[in-house]
Amino acid sequence: MVRRLPPLTALRTFEAAARHGSFAQAAEELAVTPTAVSHQVRQLEDLLGVALFERRPRGLRLTDAGQRLVPDLTRGLDHMARAVGRLSGQRLAGVLRISVLPSLATMWLARRLPAFQRQYPEVDVDLDLSSESVRFDGRDGVDIGVRYGTGHYPGLHVRRLMGESVFPVCAPALITGPRPLREPRDLRHHVLMHNNRVLETEPWITWRPWLQWMGVTDVDPARGPRFSDAHVEIAAAAAGLGVMLGRSALVFDDLAAGRLVRPFPLSRPADFSYFAVMPEAHLANPMVTAFVDWLHEETTAFEARQDPALCGVPAAAATEDTPDAR
């Protein structure tokens, strides 16, 4: 069978530009000029006969055709990389140091690491729990960073992992207690929980804008217990302390197990997503590419599994009332 494919360089260049949303950042990753990236993308568009990007003054935006192409193309490039790695006969063994946010490591990654260990039993994962940006200066020995943000990490190879939603969660007992929590105005009878680690750039995880959006005016958004650790906050919420704003990636397993519930179908997408970041040179390490590929597959599957009905909320209700994330 003859496969009619565009040049691999053009496909790889487009995939990098789509992942970064920028010709300049794709050029940094590929060690070429932005002009070369633009030329390769234009060549691919000419060959396919469709526009893949909308060029705007403030940056790039994928067209519908571009959005359809990216997932399959990324998977195809990943499969080729793994096939070449297997053919080279490189044995995956050694220590792989990963800097990851403590909350994500505790509430999500740690529960899924056994699957990676079964697949690569001779790779010893060393998790460095940190909220600080990774310098990759060689002194910390970090191979991969997993970070939460906009995806703008100049000079680094960036791979988007998954987004998340934010919504109120509580223990089931608060739904059926003496003062049932069934709608936003019922929050005045309950304790609001707060996370001290939330930054000013993350207002979607704070109560003040949420109460304003829900039209609740008789609740003090500043009152209530505070936590510097998401794991402890989630445990306290599951024990019935109060109502917290849960991030889907961190509370999903507790929702699925019934330890937490969503009292009402209100949610909003977070403005940030999770990304794997590393210097381009680190991709020469087959353990790095193996872990990032595995992590991307896990997060992609997890994102697809986040069925609102599993969280005790009818799917239709969970989508019709989502506020504008801007």
N, C-alpha and C positions, 0 to 999 in steps of 0.2 A: 504494500500500500504506500503510495506516494503522499507524504505529508507536505502540504503547501504552507510553510510558515514564514513569517517575516524574519529578518535577521535577529539572532539572539541578543545582540548588543542593543538593538532598538527596544526589544521587549524588556530587557533588564533595566534599561534607562527609564522607560515609562513607569515601570513598577516602583522604582526608587522615587521618582518625581511624585507619583500618586501617594506613596506612603508619607512623604514629607510635606506634600502640598506646596512645594517650592522647587524651582529649577536650581536655585543657588545651593540649597541644602543637599539636593540630590548630587550636584556637582562635587560638593565636599566629600560625600560618601564614596563616589566613584572615582575621585581624584582626576576629574576633568574640569573643563570650564563650563559655566552656565550656558554659554553659546553652543557648546557641543551637545549639552543636554537638550536644549531647545531644538537643535537640528535633528537629533535622533528621534525626538517625539514627533516633530513635523513629518519626518520621513515615514514613521509608522502610521500616522494619520493618513498620509497620501496613499500608502499601500492598502490600508483598510477601507479607505473611502469614507471615513467618518471622523468627526472631531471628537477627541478624547478629553480635552480640557477647554474650559472657558477662560480666556486670558482676561483678567481684570486688573485695574490699577493697584488694588490691594493684594493681589496674589492670584492663585489658580483655584479653579473649582472644577471637579470632574463632571463631565456630561453624563447623561444616562448611559450612553455606550461605554464610557470610561468606567463607571461604577459597576457595570456588568462584567467587564473584562478583568478588573483587579483581583477579585477573590480567586478565580480559577488560575490566573497567571501566577499569583503568589504561591499557591499550592504547587503548581507545576515547577516553578523554580526551586522550591524547597525539596520536592521529590528528586529533581535532578542532582541537587547538591548532596542529598543522602546517598543516591546511587553511586555517584563518583567517589564519595567517602568510603562506601563499602568495597568498591572495586580496588581502591588504593591499598586495601588491606590494613588500614590503620586501626590499631586496637585502642578502644576507648577505655583508658585507665588513668587514674590520677586524682588529684584534688581540684575541685571546681569551686571557687569562692564567689558567692553571690551576695551582693548588698541589696537588701529588700526592706520595705517598710514593715515595722513591727506588727502593725495591725493586720496587714495582708498576710504576712508570714504565719501569724498565730491562727487567724480565723479562716484562712483559705489555703495557702500553699502547703503548710505542714500536713494537712489532711490528704493531700494529693501526691506528695513526694514518694510514697511507697510505689506508685505506678512507674515513676521514673527509675527508681532503684531496681525494680524487677527487670526493666528493659536494659539498664546499663549497670549491672551489679558491681563492676570494678571502678565506677566513678564515685568518689567520695564527695558529696555535696557539703560545703562549709557555708552555712548561712550567717551572714553578718547583718544583724538587725539594726537598722539606722534610718533616721528620717532626713539625714543630711545628704546633700548632693555628693555624688562620687567624683573625686578628682581624677582618678585614673592616672595618677602620677607615678605609679610603680611601687610606691612605698606601702600602700595598703593591700596590695596583692589581689585586688578585686578584678574578677574577670567579666562580670555582668552586673549591671545595676537595674533594679526594677523600681520605677518611679511613678508618681501620680502627678499629672500636670497637663499642659497643653500640647506636649510633644515637641516643643521647641528646645532642642538641646544641640546648639551649634557645635560642629566638629565631631559629632558622634554618630554612629550608626544607630538608627532609631527604628524600633518595631512596635507598632501598636498592638496591645494585647486585648484589652476590653474596656468598655465603658461601664457605667453603673447608674442606678437610680437611687433617689433618697425618698424615704417615706416614714411616717410615724409607726412605731412598733411598741408592743407592750406584752405583758404576760396574759395568758388566757383568762386568768382570774379577774382582771380589770374589766373584761367585757361582760362578765356575768355577776360581778360583785354588787354590793348594796347601792353603789352609784355607777351604773353601767356606762362604759365609754363606747358610745355608738356613733357620735357625730362630733365635729370640731368644738362646738360650744360646751360639750361635756368636759373638755380639758380643764375648765375652771375648778373641777372637783378633784383633780389629780396633780401629781408632782411631775414637773418637767425636768428632764435630765439633760446635762450639758457635757460637752467634751472640750477640755481646755486646750487640746492640741489643734483645734480648728483655727485656721488662719483667717485674716481679714479678707483674703482673696477667695475664700470659700463660703460665702454667705448662705449658700443653699443648704448648709448643714447647721444653721443656727435658727433658733426659735423666733426671733423678732420678725424677719420677713415672712416666715411661715404663718404666724398668727395674723399678720396684716393681710396676707393673701387669702386666708381662710375666713377673714371677717370677724375674728375673735378679738374683742377689745377689752374684756374684763379679766385678762390674765396677764400677770407681770412676766415678761419674757426673760427677765434677769434672775428670777428666783429659782431655787432648786439646787440639788447636789451637782458637783462637778467632778469630772474624771479626767485623768491624764492618760489613761490606758483604755482603748476601745474594748479590749477583752473583758476587763473588769466592769465597764459600763454595761456591756451586753449581758453579763452574768447577773448584775444587779437588776436589770430590766426583766430578765427571765424569772427572777425571784419575786417580782411584784413591786419593786421600789417605785416605779413610775413609768413615764412614757419618754422614749428617746427617739431621735431622728436616726433611723437605721440606713446604712449604705448597703445596697443589695449584695455586693460581693462579700461583705462581712457578716451579714445576718441571714443569708439565704439558707444555710444548713440548719440554723436554729428554727427558721420558719418551717422548713420541710419536716423537721422533727416534732413540731408542735410546741416547742418551748417558748416561742414568740408568735404573735399574730399581728396582723394589720387591722386596726380597729375601724378604719374607713378607707375607701379607695381613692386616696389622694397621693400622688407621687410626682416627682419632677426629675428629669435627667440631670445628672451632675455635669458641670461645665468641663471637668477634667476627666481624663481616662488614665489607664495604666499602660506604661510603656517599658519595654526592655531596651536598655541603652548600653553601648560599649564602643570603644574605639574600633575603627574599621580593621585595624591590624589584628584584633582579637578574634576575628572571624576565621583566621588561619588555624585556630585551635579547634579541632573537630569536636571536642567536648562542649565548647561554647555553642557551636551551631546545632549540635544535637539537643542541648538543653533548651535553647531558644525555640527551635522547631517544636519540641515536645510541649513547651509552655504555651506556644501560640495555638497548638492544637487543643490543649486543655481549655484555654480561655475562650477560644472560638466555640467549642462545644458547650461550655458553661453559659456563655452569653445566649446561645440558642435555646438552652434548657430553662431559662428564667421565665417560666410560665406563671403569670399572676395568679392563676387558679390554685397553684400549689401553695401560695401564700395566704389562702383563705379569702381571696378577693376575686369576684367574677371578672373574667378577662375583659368583657365589654366595659365594665365600670372602671377598670384600672386604666383604660386608655382614653376614655372620653373626658376625664377631668384632669389631665396632666397639664400643669401650668407652663407658660412660655419660659424657656430657659434663656432666651436671648443669646 
